[in-house]
Amino acid sequence: MQDGYRTISVHAEINGMDLTVVTPSNIDTGFSDIRIQVDRKAPITSYTLVGKQSVRFAISPQAIGAMRKGKVLNAYLRFWPTWPVTRAYRVSFSLNGFSSAMKAAKNCS
């Protein structure tokens, strides 16, 4: 994805009931459009900044259920500094295999 200056690699990590989107670029929290969204479901907008380069979203059992059935998870992020101010950038994660991965993760614990 683009951060306004360069192409960066972004990944998502799930740990229990948290989903963290990790980037190598600083996140701009000065606007209210950072969110994650499964397909066209209601977006999850409540997040915590982790360091300067990651955002953690609390996800409900319903959100995990939506990810199990969904096709794509979109994360909308802003980066700092981008001047002039532009928009939230979207990165998409395929949910193909998500159910199998969650099942395997439960068996590891």
Order of alpha helices (4+ residues) and beta strands (2+ residues): beta-beta-beta-beta-beta-alpha-beta-beta-alpha
